Structures are given as structure tokens and as C-alpha cells.
């Protein structure tokens, strides 16, 4: 990645990390942050901007190099995290575990990741961490040690970071090492006792990986935790917190939205977390360095996950000193910022609130503000102009424009709108009838537009004038053509006949669109009262354009595609699509979109 791109990305990264793993300003003085799996591999200008919005200059934690990668990382090799094909072959065959990650295809995955590491001299992610720390003085680092190399090699990245001014607050004794060693605590103690004194001599505490407890306990887990408590009773302990249908039956497929949301709002986090830490009396600190629902494709990107994680952040503050979400910046929907072009996940807002010390009081409610406010998403396109030799003397410019500095070219960012903003404007206020900042485009005296043509999605001028105002009494929702007339004249009365639920024009109706091939979900609130992200005026909602913006890399060679669809009547939780014949999926035209 060009240096210039990585500078903005670093700023964003700092933000994301801070928010999710940063210390809660309550009883234990927690820091909330992010697990950095795939963090540096996926950061770009846009994701860096989103990070910076959240982090600012607040304290935050970056957990590096991540989870499963830790057992293969050797940052002495100055390419990314120092992965080598030899290490991948050796470690996966000897210490790979299905408890930590699926071994099906693991070798191919890690060889691919090795090939994708930055190549060339001085391309180490360690230096990226150092540069981030210079930009964010309140950034803290949790380093996950490689327990399968000699102690001096495992200590090298810690010494490097500390020697370059990075605030390393804990060193984890590997990632879920109990699984890699098949719960052989004697082997674990041998490895720990080689590196632990060296870390403690630097004034940095070590944290030990606790095996899953509570609902996920097993005899081998219990034995490991008992040995851990007996051998290192006061040392900090690391716990990973994932929850799915085993703990919440409503989180099993198929997901019923309102039932799953109610379960997320009612889950007793306090008792669950208290039971986990009670296994380790006298422990000086607890770290939660990975947390989320699973699998990601089931609830990732939904308001259900946002509510669940927001409430977890609140409850964990009572017990944990470090609280990190899995993941920060990522290629998949686990990330609080994910995809290309990057978008903010629904979990972005709750972790940002906690990083900034402003946890939402509304996590237990079902009001319209349970859903994250999503700002307009822009992608930065870099345009090379006349060479400016002096630009490459700038430290940050050089970091993110390595290749460009070789030819002494200066990229200029141009912002291009990718995804419109959501229509919820202020979580403290009830939305207006339109939900928009500026309702000057709504005029009941205008014409009543009828259902249009199948290429309406390419012709907003049919419903919007040159000043950006609606020319219809309702701006409209487009699935190829404008659906308003059919929806209100036929579908709504049919829903009432079948369910007794009266859907009114002023009611918010939220859309959940699923890319069936991956399970990813696109959430758009109040689509019948959609707003222009720039002017704030009511405008047409084009489902065609929204799915293209979200998944254009997947859809770019498709002329049509079929998606799963839910239309949730927010006042009642009713899925209108269930009562609209043959509309639990929708096939959309994609030709002409860009």
C-alpha cells in the first residue's frame, strides 16, 4: 500500500482501536480497543478517517499482532508481521487447533496471508505501530507473544516497541495457548517461565489465556484454569467472549429480528461475566481482548449486534480492565469498519461512545435510536498532480506515499459519495415525519406520482427537480421502479387483513437486505422517509443504488441479482415482506449503476 494512503489509514486505525478497547471511565478504569487481526492489511484513507472520528486523543488500546497470527509472527522479518511459509507449515501442523480457528483450509489461508504481507525492505508493521503511537500519545498496546520461538525472539517486538516510545501495557502469553498446546499446562509453564521474567523485568505485566468457562466450559478447560490459578494466582488473565445460539436461542438461524433484538436487550451480562472472573480470585487484572457474537455473517451489520455489544461494553466495565472488540478494521463484517470501500459497521457507534466516555443510555430500549447513526460514506480517490519535491520531506507523507515518493508525486484526495447517510438525525429527539433535516422538498400539494418504469432507478429526475425537491407528494422508494403506489394501495391493506396491524404512512419502515451468498446484511432505516445526505431534503430511496454501493465488487459483472429482504415495521416489529407474496427476496436490476 502506498505510504500516503497508509497515513490517513493510521489515523483511522487509531480511532477504531481506541473506541473498542478503550478504558471505561468507571470502576476499574478500563480501556476500550480493538483486536488488530487484519488491521494493517486492510486500512486505507477512508477507514483511517472513521477511526480518527472515534478516537481523537482519547486513551485506547490496540491488540497486536492479533489472534491466531501471533503463533507464527516473527517481526524480526521486516515484512508485515514477519510471516514465513516455513513458520506457517511448521506451526499449523504442530500446534493448529480447531478451538482457535478452523483447520479446514488453514494452511492455504496462512500461505495466502504470507504472500500478501508487504514486500521489500523496512515494511514492518511494528514501525506502523510506532508511527501510530506518535500520532496518538494516549494509545496503549497489548502485545500477544509468540510462544513457539525462543524467549529472546518472543521478546524482540516488545523491546522494539518500548524502545521506540510505545506504551505497552500488557504482554499476553500467546493467543488461546491452551488450545494450541492441547491443554498441556506443563508445556505451557515451561514456555511462560522462559519469557515471563524478561517481560516483568521491563515493568510490564504478563496476562495468561484463560480457557472458556461458564456455558462453554469443558473438563479440559476447567483443568487448565485450575492450574493457571494455582500457578499464577495474581497475574492478569485474558478471556475471550463470544456468544451465539448456545447462550441465546434467538441467535440461531433463521433470525427473527424482534425476538433476537429482545434477547439482546434482556441478556444478563452481569451474571455471565461475574461467573467467568469468579474462577480467578485474587487476579490483579482481567483483559477481554476479543469479543463479539458469532458467526459474524449471522448478526454482523445488524442493529441486534449493535445493541448486544453496546450492553456488553457497559457490563464488562465492572469486571475488565481492557475490553477489545473483534475486530477493528477488517475485510469481513466482523470489523467495526469493514469492506472495500470501507463502511462503518453498526457496532462502530457503541464502541465509539465508550471510547469517548459516553456510553449510550438507550441500549435497553427499542426506540428508533437503538440503531447506529450512520453518516454518509465517502471514498477518497487520490489524483496525482504536478510533482512537488518538497512534499516527500514530510514524515507522515513519506509513511503513506512510499512508492509515490520514489517519483516525487503528490496525491490529492477527492471525496466521492458511496453510501448515503441514514435518516435518524438525533438519538435524543424523536424524528420528524420525514426524518430529514430539511423538509422543504415535501409539499402535499404536489402531484400524486404513480408506479413508474423498470428503469426508474437510473432516472431520479423523474421524481426530483433540478433544485433537489420532490415533485411527488411522496418522494418514493425504488426497486427498479417506484413502488409507493403498489405498496400503499395493495400491500398495506393486505397486511392489515392478514395480521390486524395497521401500517401508517408516517411509520418508520426499516429495510434489511441480505447478500445471500455471504450472509452479509445491509441495513437502511426509515426508507419511505429517505433523505439526501448532502442537503438533508427528502429524496428517492433507490434500493438498486444502495446494494450496488455496498457490494459493487461482487456485483460489478451482474446485470441482475437476487437478495433476501425484510421490511420491519418499527412500531410493531412486523416483517411486512412475509405478508407480501413472493417478496421475501427481491431481484434488482444493476445495469447502468456506477
N, C-alpha and C positions, 0 to 999 in steps of 0.2 A: 504494500500500500504506500502511495506517495507520502512523503513526510508532511506536506501541507495538509493532507487530508487527516492525518493522524492527530494533528494538534487540536483541531476542533473536536475530534472524537475523544481525545483525552479529557477535554473539558466536560463533555457529556458523560464520559465514563465516571469521572469523579462524582458527578451529580448522582448517577444511579446508585453507585456503590454506597454513597453516603446515606441516601434515603433508606435503603432497605436494611442495612446492617448498622445503622447509626444508633448511638446510645440513647435510650429513652431517658428523659429527664425526670425520672421518678425514683422509686425506692432504691434500686441498685445502680443507678447511674449508667444505664445501658447505652450501647452504641448500636445503631441500626446500619446495615450494609448489605452487600451482595456477595454471593459466591461468584467467582470470576471465570467459571468454565465458559470457554469460547469468547470471553470478553474482548480481548485484544484482537482476536481473529476477525471479529465482526463489527468493530467500532468504525464509524465514519462521521462525517461532519454533522449529519442530522442527529444521529444518536448521541453524539457528544453534546450537542446543544440541549437535548432533552435532559441529559444528566446534569448539566450545569444549571438548568432551571430549578432542579430539585435540590441540589447540594449547596450551591452558593459557597459560603465559607463556614458552613456548619461542620461539626465533627461527623465523621462517617468512617466505615470500615470496608476495606477491600480484602477479600479472602482469596489468596493466590497460592499456587497456580490454578486452584480449583479442586475438584474431587478426584475422580478416577485417574486423571492425568498425573497426579502427584507421584504415584509409584514408578513412573517412567521418566519424570522430568530430571534433567541434568543441566542446569543453567550455565555450567562451565562451557557448554557448547553454545556458541553465540548465535543461535538461530531460534527465535521464538523462545519456547521453554526448554529447548535442548533435547527434543525427542530424536531418537535414532532408531533405525529399523532393527538394529541388533538388540537394543533395550526392549523394544516392543515385543519381538519374538520371545525373548527370554522371560520377561515379566509376565506376559499374558499366559504363557504355557505353564509357568510355575506357580503364579500367585493370582491368576484371574479367578473371579468368583461371581456367580450369578446373583449373590446377595448384593454386590456392589453395582454391577452392571450386567446386562445380558451378554453372555459369551457368544451368542449366535451372531456371527459376523464381526466380533470384536477385533480380530486380527486385521481384517480388511479396513475397518473403521480407523484404527490407530495408525496403520500404514498410510492411509489417505491423509490423516491429520499430520503425520510426519512430513509428507510431501508438501503439504500446504503451509508449513512453517516458513517464515521469512528466510530467504536465502541471501548469502553474501556476508561480508564482514560487518561485525557490530550491529546485528539485527536482533539483539536480545530483548525480550520483554521485561527483563529486570531493569533495563535502562528506561523503559517506558514507565515502570512503577516509580522510579526515581524522579522522572520528569513530572509525573502527576503530583508527587508529594511536594515538589517545588511550587506547583500551581495551587495546590490545596494544602496549606500548612496544617490544617486540622485533620487531615486524612490519617487514618491508622491502618496498619496492615496486620492481618493474621496469616502467617506463612504455614503451609502444610508440608511437612518434611517428607522426603523420600526415605522410607525406612529400609530400602533394599540396596543401599550403597554404603560404603564406609562412612563412618561418623564425620570425618573431615569434609567429605564430599557433600553430605547432607547439610553440614553447617555452612558451606560456602555461600549460598544465596542469602542466608541470614546476615552473615558478616558483611556481604556486599551491600545489602540494603542499609543496614545500620551505619556502615562506613560512609555512605552517601547521604546520610541525614534523614532516612526514612524511619518513622516511628513504628517499629514492630512491637506489637503489644502482647502477642502470644505466638508460640510455635506449636502447632498440632503434631502429635506423634503419628503422622500418617492419616489417610482418609479411610475410615471404616476398616482399620487394620485387622480387627477381629475376623472379618470375612476372608481377607487375603491370606491370613495365617491359619485358617480353618480352626479358629478359636484355640490355638496353641499358645497359652499365656506364657509358658516358659520361654518360647522363642521370642515372643513379644518383649518380655522383660529383658532378655539379653540385648536386643536391639536398642531398647529405650535407655538402658543403663550405659550404653556407649555414647549416646548423644546428649542425654538429659543434663549431665553435669556441665557440659560445654555451653549449653544454652543458658542454664541458670547462672553460670559464671559471667554471662553478659548482662545479667539483671533482667532477663526475660523469662516469664513463667512458661512452662510447657502444659499442654492440655491433652488429655488422653481420650481416645474414642470409646465412648460407652456404647454397648450393643443395645438394640431396640428393646424397650421394656413395655409395660402396660399391656395394651391389646395385642402387641406384636412380639411379646416375649416368647422365648423357647428355652428348653433346658440348657442348650449350649450358650445362649445369650445370658441366662442367669448365672451360669458358672463363670463366664468371662467377667461380668460386672462384679461378682463377689470377689474374684481375685484382684480386680482393679481396686476395689475399695480397701481390701486388706493390705495391698502392696503400696499404693499411693493414695492414702486416705484424704489428704488435704489438697493434693494437686487439682487444678481445674479439670473439668470433664466436658467433653464435646458430645452433644446429642443432635441427631438429625431428626426432623419432624415432618413426616409425610402422612397424609390421611386420605383415605379413599372409601370405597363401599364397604370395607370391613368394619370401619367405625361408624359410617353414616350410610345406611342402606339407600338413602335417597341419592347418593353419589354413584350409584350403579347405572349402567346403560340399560335402557334408554332413559335419559334425564327428563324428568318432568319439572319444568322450570320453577313453578311456585312452590312445589314440595321441597325441592333441593334448596331454594333460597331460604325457606322457613327453617330447614335443618341447619343451614349455615348460621342463621341468626340465633338459633337456640342451643347450639353445641356448647357443652360445659368445658371450656378450655381450662378453667382454673383447676378443676379436679383432675383433669387429664395430665396437665403439666406438673401439678403437685405430686402426683403419683410417680412420675418419672424421676424427679430430683430427690424424692424421699429415699431412693435406693442408695444415696451417697451422702450420708450425714457427715458434716464437718468439712465438706468440699469448699474450697475458698472462692470458686467462681464457676459459673456454668456458661458454656457457649452453645448457641444454636446456629450452626454455620451453614445448614441447608434446611429449607422449609418450603412446602407447597402442597397442593393437592396433586393427586396422580390418578391416571396418566394425564399428561398435560393436554392432550388432544380432546379430552372429555369435557373439562371445565375451563381450560385456559381461554382467556379472552372474553369471559362472561362476567356479568355483574355478580353472579354467585361466588366466583373465586375472589373477586374484589372484596366482598363482604366478609368471606371466610378469613382471608389473610389480614384484613384490617382488624378484625376481632382478635386474631392470633397475636398480632403485634401488640395490641393493648394488654392482653392477658400475660404474654411472655415477659413483659416488663417487670412483673413481680418476682420472677424467678431467674431470669437470664441477664448476663452482663453484656453479651454480644448476640444480636439477632439478625441473621442474614437470610434473605430470600434466595431461593434457587429459581432463576438466575438473574444476572444483571442485564448485560447486552448479549443477545443470542440470536442464532439463526432461526430457532423454533419458538413456539408460543410459550415456552417456559420463561422466557426473558421478560422483564418489566418493559424492556424496549426490544423489539424483535423484528425480523424480516428485512427484506430489501425491496423497496425503500423502507427504512425503519418506521415503525409506528409505536405509539405508547400503548402498552397493554392496560387492561382495566385495573391491574394491581399497581400501576405507576402512581396513581393519586394517593392511595392509602399509605404506601411506603414513603412517598414524598412528604405527606403530612407528618409522619412520625419522625422522619429525619429532621424536619424543621421544628419539631416540638409542638405540633398542632394536631394531635390525633382527633379524628372526626368523632363528634358525639352521636352521629347518626348511624353507627354501624349496626344497631339493633332495630332499625326501623325499616319499613317497606316503602317509604315515600319516594318521590321522584329523584331525590338526591342520593339515594343509595348507590346510584350509578356514577361512575367516574366522569367528571367533565373532561372531555377530550377536545383539545384545541385543534385548530386547523394544522394539518401536517404538510410540511413543505420539504422538498428535496433540493439540496444545494447542488447546482451544476457549476462546475469550475471552467471558466473560459480563459484561455491563455491570451494575453495581450502582449504589447511590446516588452522585450526583455528589460528588466530593471536590475542591474548587477548588485546594487546595494541591498536588495531585499534578502538575499541569502546570508547576509551577516546577522540577521535576526535569529536568535536562538530557537524560538518556537517555530518560526517559518521553516528553518532547516530541519527540525524534527519531523515535520509532516510533509515536507516537499523535497525529500532526499533526491529522487530522480530528477525533479524539475530543477533543482539547484545545480545539477551537473550541466544543464544547458542554460542556467540562469534565466529561467522563465517564471513569471509571476501569475498564478491563477487568481481570477477574480470570481467571487461567489455570486451566482444568480439564483434567486429563490423562485421555485416553480411549485404551485399548489398541487398536492397529490390527493389529500383527503379532506373534505370539508369538516368544519367544527361541528360537534354535537350541539343540540339545541337547548340543553339545560344551561342556563346562564349563571345562576347563583344558588348554591345549595342552601342558603339561608332564607331564600324567598320562594314563594310559590311562582311557578312560571305563568306568564300571561297566556291568553288564549292561543296566541300564535307561538309562544315560547321564544319569540325573537326580540332582539334589542330594539329594532326599529320596525314598527308595523305600518309604515307609510305606504307599503305596497299592497295592503289589504283594503279593498273597497267593496262593500256589499252591493254597491250599485253597478258593478261591472258585469259583464256578460256571464252567463252560465255555460261554461265550456263543456262539451260532450266528449265522450271517449273518442280518441283520435286514431292515428295510424301507427303501424308497427315500427315506423322509423322515428317516432316522436323523440326517442332518447337522443337522437342526433340533431334535433331541431328545437332547442329551448326557446327560440324566437317565436314559436307558435303560441307560447303562453307567457312570455316575458317580453316587455317592451324595451326600447333602446335605453331607457333610464333605469332598467333593472326592476321595474314594477310588474306585478302580476296583472295580466289583462283579463283574468278569470276571477269569479267570485271565490274560487279556491285555486291555489297555485297548482297543486296536483302531485300525484305520485305516479311514476312511470315504471312499468315493467314492459319494456318495448314501447307500449303505448300508454297513454294516460288512463288509469284505472278508476278514477274517482267515481264516475257515474255508475259503473257496474257495481262498485263496492258499496256505495250508499243506497242505491236503488234495489239491489238484489241480494247482496251478501249479508248486509247488516240485518234486514228483515228475516232472512233465513236463519241466521244465528239466533235471533230472538225466538223464532218458532221452535228451534231445537233445544235451546238452553234456558230461555226466560231472561237472558242477560240483554239489557238494552245498551247498545254502544252508541254514544252521542258524538257529534262532530267535534266537540271541544275536548273529548277524552284523549289522553296520550296513548298512542299505539306504538309499541317498540318492535323493531324487526331484528330477528336473529337468523342470519344466513349462514349455512354450513357448506364448506367445500367438502363434499362427500368423500373425496379421495384421501384427504388428510385428517378430517375431523376438525379442522380449524373453523372458528366461528367469528363472523363479522357482526358486531352489534351496532345498531343505529337507533337512537331513541326518537320517539315522537315524530314519525316520518310524515304524518299528514300535516304537520306544522313545521316544516323544514325551513332553515334559514341560510341565507348566503353568508359564508364565513367572513367575507370582507365588509359588506355593507350592513349586515345584521338584518336585512329585509327578508320577509317570507319569499321563498322561491321554490322551484320544482325540485322534488326529490327523485333522482334517477337511480334506480337500483342497478341498472346496467353499468353506469359510470362508477358506482361505489364498489361493485365486485371487481371491476377492471382495475381500479386504483389499488385495491387490496391485494389482488392475486395476479397482476398482469404478467409476471414472469411465467406463471403456469398457464395462463390463458392466451398468451400472445399469438399462438398459431391456431386458435379455435375460432370458428365462426359463430357457434352457439355452444352453450354449456348448461348442464342441469345442476341445480343447487337444492339443498334442503332449506326449508323456510318455516319459521314460526313468527306469527304476529301476535304479540302478547298485549292484551287489553289491560293496561297497567292498573286501573282501579279494581279489577276483579282477578287478574292473573289468568284469564281465559285465553287459550290459544285459538284465535279466530281461524287460523289456517286449517285446523282439524275439522272445522264445520264448513269449509269452502271446498266443494268437491274437486278432487284432483289437484289441490293446491298445497299439499304438504311438501311438494317440490315445485320448483319453478325453472323453466328453461328460458334463458335470456339470450338475446342477440348481442354479438360482440363486434361485428364488423363496423369499421369506421371509428372505433374508440381509440383514443390516444391520451 
